[in-house]
Amino acid sequence: MKKILVAFLVMLGINAMADDINLWQKSTLNSIVQKGVLTVGLEPG
């Protein structure tokens, strides 16, 4: 029973890491790091 529980927890951990990787690839911070440029827009008002 313990082996099944451990296997289940490992599968959940791998899935969570894969989700984090996909989230990082789509993130704004990742695009800034890849480009090396941070653009800031200012609007008067």
Buried (B, 14 or more C-beta within 10 A) or exposed (E): EEEEEEEEEEEEEEEEEEEEEEEEEEEEEEEEEEEEEEEEEEEEE
